[in-house]
Amino acid sequence: MTIDPTPAYAKTFSGPAAWSGEDLETRGDLTTPIPATVLRDLDEGLASVQGQGKTFDTLTDGGFRSEALTAFTRTVRREILNGCGFVILRGLPIDRYSADEAGMIYAGIGSALGTTLPQNAKGECLYSVRNEGLSVGKDYGATGVRYSKTTEPFHFHTDSAPNLAGPAPDIIGLLAIRTAKSGGESVLVSAQSIHNALLAEYRASLEHLYRPLHHDRTAEWQPGQPRTLFAPIFRFESRLQMRYMRFYIEQGHARAGVPLTSEQTAALDRMDGVMDRSGQHLRIALEAGDMLLLNNHLVLHSRTAFEDYSEPERRRHYVRMWLRTRDAPIAV
């Protein structure tokens, strides 16, 4: 499958989404507290869906509806889509809930933000991110083997780049149910700021990033489907869109039998170098109960390596959610 390219956007981005980590760190606390009225309504919504016999595995659209939740998520969505591109929600009393109950509340918030998407060939809409003792280097190629099932660090990327052909999700959510013994921080970087730097310093390389590359789909490939997705990293159609995970691009070109050219490799190297600059990215240590919600077209994310607890019940556990919002546009 191919996603058509667009001409390279040749203007500098400005506004709240073109941030640097250094700039955001000067603002102090970046978290958004969940109002008490919303927490109350979430508890009522949880009791309602449990009364209907729904569980973490069978919940689909969340089933949570209230005036307070709708008003709150309208503000949250505006910041994600038209502000800096991410929000950290804090205040969910995670110790009051089982992991499944917390996941159901999380799905309820998601259903007020957009439409939940499946994340793998199994059709899972709420995807557990936790260490299962896998190694991408050793186990890559088996269906479902991703960095999210390891303790390994991974570099900046957008979600769904190789796994599901077609448009990427608009919003990525991460709920921290349990955090690691040490490490495992989330790191964010602005796609618009990356684009600005490439435009100013490496214009020829930026042009290469607007041309299609092979993205490997081995992690979720099914018999009869294309093994790679042929798509550009950057596209611009009224807004900037970015699709990127370098590991899958390198694997995709190897699988397609089309080696990356020296110009393509240099372009990827320069983009990675911009992302890794001191002051460019923002490092976030989520607390148990925090929800990180980010714009998957405007913000790339990565993770540092972590050390887990030896006891299974204490091990790091996040729940990921993918959302589409274009079928539910917000007035700004």
C-alpha positions in Angstrom: 0.0 0.0 0.0 1.2 3.5 -0.8 0.3 6.8 0.9 0.8 9.6 -1.7 3.4 12.4 -0.9 2.7 16.1 -1.0 5.0 19.0 -1.9 7.4 20.0 1.0 6.0 22.8 3.1 8.4 25.7 2.8 7.3 28.0 5.6 8.4 28.2 9.3 5.8 27.1 11.8 4.9 29.3 14.7 2.5 29.1 17.5 2.0 26.8 20.6 2.8 23.5 18.8 6.3 24.7 17.7 7.8 24.4 21.1 11.1 23.3 22.5 11.5 21.3 25.7 13.6 24.0 27.2 10.8 26.5 26.7 8.1 24.3 28.3 10.3 23.5 31.3 10.3 27.2 32.2 6.5 27.1 32.6 6.7 24.9 35.7 4.0 22.3 36.3 2.6 21.0 33.0 -0.1 18.8 34.5 -3.8 19.4 34.2 -5.8 18.4 37.3 -9.0 16.3 36.8 -11.9 18.3 38.5 -13.7 16.7 41.4 -17.0 16.8 39.4 -15.4 14.8 36.6 -14.0 12.3 39.0 -17.4 11.8 40.6 -19.0 11.3 37.2 -16.3 8.8 36.2 -17.1 6.8 39.3 -20.8 6.8 38.4 -20.0 5.8 34.8 -17.8 2.9 36.1 -20.6 1.6 38.3 -23.0 1.9 35.4 -21.0 -0.1 32.9 -20.1 -2.7 35.5 -23.8 -3.0 36.2 -24.3 -3.8 32.5 -21.8 -6.7 32.9 -19.0 -5.0 30.9 -15.4 -5.6 31.6 -12.0 -4.2 30.5 -12.0 -6.7 27.6 -15.5 -6.1 26.4 -15.8 -2.3 26.9 -16.0 -0.6 23.5 -17.1 3.0 23.5 -16.5 3.6 27.2 -20.2 4.2 28.0 -19.3 7.3 30.1 -21.4 10.4 29.4 -21.9 13.5 31.6 -22.0 17.2 31.2 -18.9 17.7 33.4 -16.9 15.2 31.4 -18.0 16.6 28.1 -17.0 20.2 29.1 -13.7 19.0 30.5 -12.6 16.9 27.5 -13.6 19.7 25.1 -10.9 21.8 26.7 -8.4 19.0 26.8 -9.0 18.2 23.1 -8.6 21.8 22.1 -5.1 21.8 23.7 -4.2 18.6 22.0 -5.4 19.5 18.5 -4.8 23.2 18.5 -2.4 24.0 21.4 1.0 22.6 22.3 -0.1 19.1 21.2 -0.2 17.2 24.5 -1.9 17.2 28.0 -1.0 15.3 31.2 -4.0 14.6 33.3 -3.4 14.1 37.0 -5.6 13.3 39.9 -7.1 9.9 39.2 -7.0 8.1 42.6 -5.5 5.0 41.0 -5.2 3.0 44.3 -9.0 2.9 44.6 -9.3 0.8 41.4 -8.2 -2.5 40.1 -6.1 -2.3 36.9 -9.2 -3.3 34.9 -11.4 -0.6 36.5 -8.7 2.1 35.9 -8.6 1.0 32.3 -12.4 1.3 31.9 -12.3 4.8 33.4 -9.5 5.6 30.9 -11.6 4.3 28.1 -14.5 6.5 29.3 -12.4 9.6 29.0 -11.2 8.4 25.6 -14.7 8.0 24.3 -15.4 11.6 25.1 -12.3 12.7 23.1 -12.8 10.6 19.9 -13.3 7.2 18.4 -11.2 4.3 19.7 -9.1 2.4 17.1 -7.8 -1.2 17.2 -4.1 -1.3 17.7 -3.1 -4.8 16.5 -4.3 -7.8 14.5 -6.3 -9.0 17.5 -8.4 -5.9 17.4 -7.4 -4.7 20.9 -8.5 -1.1 21.6 -6.9 -0.9 25.1 -3.4 -2.2 24.8 -1.2 -3.1 27.8 2.3 -1.8 27.7 4.4 -3.9 30.0 7.5 -6.0 30.1 7.0 -9.5 28.9 10.6 -10.5 28.8 11.0 -9.9 25.0 13.8 -8.4 23.1 13.2 -6.6 19.8 16.7 -7.6 18.5 16.1 -11.3 19.3 12.4 -11.7 18.8 11.6 -9.2 16.1 9.6 -10.9 13.3 7.0 -12.6 15.5 3.6 -11.1 15.4 3.0 -8.7 18.3 6.7 -8.3 19.2 7.2 -4.5 19.8 9.3 -2.3 22.0 6.2 -1.9 24.3 6.7 -5.5 25.5 10.3 -4.9 26.5 12.3 -2.9 29.0 14.4 -1.4 26.2 14.6 2.2 25.3 13.3 3.4 22.0 13.8 6.5 19.9 11.3 9.2 18.9 8.5 7.9 16.7 4.8 8.2 16.0 2.4 5.3 16.6 1.0 2.9 14.0 3.7 3.9 11.5 4.3 0.3 10.2 1.5 -1.7 11.8 -1.8 -0.8 10.3 -1.9 0.6 6.8 -3.8 3.9 6.3 -4.2 7.0 8.3 -2.4 7.1 11.7 -4.5 7.8 14.9 -4.9 11.5 15.8 -4.5 11.1 19.6 -2.3 8.7 21.5 -3.1 8.0 25.2 -1.0 6.4 27.9 -2.4 5.7 31.3 0.2 4.9 34.0 -1.3 2.2 36.2 2.1 1.2 37.8 5.5 2.8 37.2 8.9 1.1 37.0 11.4 0.7 39.8 13.6 3.2 38.0 13.6 4.8 34.5 10.9 4.4 31.9 10.4 8.1 31.4 8.4 9.5 28.5 10.2 11.9 26.2 8.4 14.2 23.8 9.5 16.4 20.9 7.6 18.8 18.6 7.3 17.8 14.9 6.9 21.4 13.9 10.1 22.4 15.7 11.9 19.5 14.0 10.6 20.7 10.6 11.6 24.3 11.3 15.2 23.2 12.1 15.4 21.0 9.0 14.0 23.8 6.8 16.5 26.3 8.1 19.6 24.0 8.2 19.0 21.0 5.9 16.5 22.0 3.2 17.7 19.2 0.7 17.4 16.6 3.4 13.9 17.8 4.3 12.9 17.3 0.6 13.9 13.6 0.9 11.7 13.2 4.0 8.6 14.2 1.9 9.3 11.3 -0.5 7.9 7.7 0.3 9.9 5.2 2.2 9.2 1.6 3.0 7.9 1.0 6.6 8.0 -2.6 7.7 4.7 -4.1 8.9 6.1 -7.4 10.2 4.9 -6.7 13.7 1.2 -6.9 12.6 1.4 -8.4 9.1 -1.2 -10.9 8.0 -1.0 -13.4 5.1 -1.9 -11.8 1.8 -1.2 -8.3 3.0 1.7 -6.1 1.8 4.8 -6.5 4.0 5.6 -2.8 3.8 3.8 0.5 3.7 5.3 2.9 1.2 4.7 6.4 2.7 6.6 9.6 3.3 7.7 10.8 6.8 6.3 14.3 6.3 3.1 15.3 4.5 1.3 18.7 4.5 -2.4 19.0 3.7 -3.7 22.1 5.6 -1.6 20.9 8.6 1.7 19.0 9.1 1.5 15.2 9.4 4.4 13.0 10.5 4.8 9.2 10.3 8.1 7.9 11.7 9.9 5.1 13.4 13.4 4.7 12.0 13.8 1.0 13.0 10.8 0.1 10.9 12.0 2.1 7.9 15.4 0.4 8.0 13.7 -3.0 8.3 11.2 -2.1 5.6 13.8 -1.2 3.0 15.7 -4.4 3.8 12.5 -6.5 3.4 11.7 -4.7 0.1 15.2 -5.3 -1.2 15.7 -1.6 -1.8 18.6 -0.3 0.3 18.3 3.3 1.6 20.4 5.7 -0.5 23.2 7.7 1.1 21.0 10.8 0.8 18.1 9.1 2.6 20.3 7.9 5.3 21.8 11.3 5.8 18.4 12.9 5.9 17.3 10.4 8.7 20.6 11.0 10.6 20.1 14.8 10.4 16.5 14.6 11.6 17.5 12.3 14.5 20.3 14.7 15.4 17.8 17.6 15.6 15.5 15.6 17.9 18.4 14.7 20.2 19.7 18.2 20.7 19.9 19.5 24.2 16.9 21.6 25.0 14.8 20.3 22.1 12.9 17.5 23.8 10.9 17.3 27.1 11.3 14.5 29.6 8.3 13.5 31.7 8.2 11.1 34.7 4.6 10.1 34.9 3.1 9.1 38.2 0.7 6.3 38.8 -2.7 7.5 37.7 -1.4 10.0 35.2 -2.8 10.1 31.7 -0.6 11.4 28.9 -2.6 12.4 25.8 -0.7 13.6 22.7 -1.3 14.7 19.2 0.2 11.9 17.1 0.8 14.2 14.1 2.5 17.0 16.1 4.3 15.3 18.9 6.8 12.4 18.7 7.4 10.3 21.8 10.1 8.0 23.1 10.9 6.1 26.2 14.0 5.6 28.4 15.1 2.1 29.4 13.8 1.0 32.8 14.4 -1.5 35.6 11.3 -3.4 36.7 10.4 -4.9 40.0 10.9 -8.6 40.4 7.4 -9.1 41.8 4.9 -9.5 38.8 2.2 -7.5 40.7 4.5 -4.5 41.0 5.8 -4.4 37.5 5.5 -1.3 35.3 2.1 -1.3 33.5 0.7 1.3 31.2 -2.4 1.1 29.0 -2.2 2.7 25.5 -5.2 4.0 23.5 -5.5 5.2 19.9 -8.2 7.7 19.0 -9.5 9.3 15.8 -11.1 12.7 16.1 -11.9 13.8 12.5 -15.4 12.4 12.7 -16.0 14.5 15.8 -14.5 17.9 14.9 -14.2 20.5 17.7 -15.1 24.2 17.3 -12.3 26.5 18.3 
